[in-house]
Amino acid sequence: MEHTTVTTRTTEIVLPGKVESTGLQVRTRDLPAPASGQAILRMDATGVSFAEQQMRLGKYFDQPPFPFVPGYDVVGTVTATGPDTDPAVVGRRFAAVTKIGSWASHRLIDVADLVPVPENVDPVDAETVVVNGITAWQMLHRTAKVGAGGTIVVLGANGGVGTTLVQLARHAGITVIGTASPRHHEALRELGATPVDYHAPDMYERIREIAPDGVDAVFDHVGGAGIVESWRLLRRGGALVSYGTAATKDDAGNSRLPVLKLIGQLVLWNLLPNGRSASFYNFWAGKRRIDSFRARLREDLTSVLALLADGVLAAQVAARFPLSEAGSALALAESRTVAGKVVIVPDA
């Protein structure tokens, strides 16, 4: 079957506006037949990332206007393709980063955005390392470029990106200091990190005791006033990689202002003649050059999925929820009580 003209029924979770997690809506509709270069992807697993938590509050930097279907990434099986599209992809499992639209039983997708998932990898496990794995890999190896023997600090090391970052760093021979609530410390030790209490008033002093000569990189998704302390942890030649503003997620007002203020601070630090660097990691940087963006994403995700298939990376699944209970999945992720990624799977 080269392509389909049969309509596919999809069930979608809609974010109608700034609502509580209980305010998500379920809708069912027909998908149009895939066009040339497109496929229909049946969702095997999707998940909750920090982006959806911000989108619910209307605070994600470039989210679309309400209402829309959230879902930053997806692992699924191709069920049909459009005309002039390789039919060999039908029946195979792929991962994709979509930014929105993946909290759905089926969706249309560009075949060029699909990255093959190894056959021996469970789709739920694969889902935990799609956006989280690319983010962690690119921040560590493309942005900070920390080599074996280095030392890094990962703030929120129990989160989806954090647990992946810890494992990638340890695999690369890098020492990791990870901050988290005490209930997650044993899990972090098992991943090979040295845990520090996230809530301790002397958290940064404790990190300095462990690494008195400074660290090679700090990965900071918190932002806010604490970003100054992250900068001060660096040794000469070290890199601060900021990738979020969790500290200001509940602040009233324009959601772009904290991000712009943070980026301004990072730019100023880069002008200082001390050999340290500061950058804001943007997953979508380079998207204007779509072919090179896709090639880089494919290369990095393929590397991460291979480590997962080989058992080097262990999937950190916090919980699984059926699609119809996406609101409960979002609420659990927002509670910040879990380690790893909250995954959404098809309804039984």
Sequence and secondary structure as in RCSB ss.txt:
>XXXX:A:sequence
MEHTTVTTRTTEIVLPGKVESTGLQVRTRDLPAPASGQAILRMDATGVSFAEQQMRLGKYFDQPPFPFVPGYDVV
GTVTATGPDTDPAVVGRRFAAVTKIGSWASHRLIDVADLVPVPENVDPVDAETVVVNGITAWQMLHRTAKVGAGG
TIVVLGANGGVGTTLVQLARHAGITVIGTASPRHHEALRELGATPVDYHAPDMYERIREIAPDGVDAVFDHVGGA
GIVESWRLLRRGGALVSYGTAATKDDAGNSRLPVLKLIGQLVLWNLLPNGRSASFYNFWAGKRRIDSFRARLRED
LTSVLALLADGVLAAQVAARFPLSEAGSALALAESRTVAGKVVIVPDA
>XXXX:A:secstr
       EEEEEEEB SS  GGG EEEEEEE    TTEEEEEEEEEEE HHHHHHHTT STT   SSB   SEEE
EEEEEE TTS GGGTT EEEEE SSS SBSEEEEEGGG EE  TTS HHHHHTTSHHHHHHHIIIIIII   TT 
EEEETTTTSHHHHHHHHHHHHTT EEEEEE GGGHHHHHHHT EEEETT TTHHHHHHHH TT EEEEEES  GG
GHHHHHHTEEEEEEEEE   GGGTT SS THHHHHHHHHHHHHHHTSSSS EEEE  TTTTTTSHHHHHHHHHHH
HHHHHHHHHTTSS   EEEEEEGGGHHHHHHHHHTT  SSEEEEE   
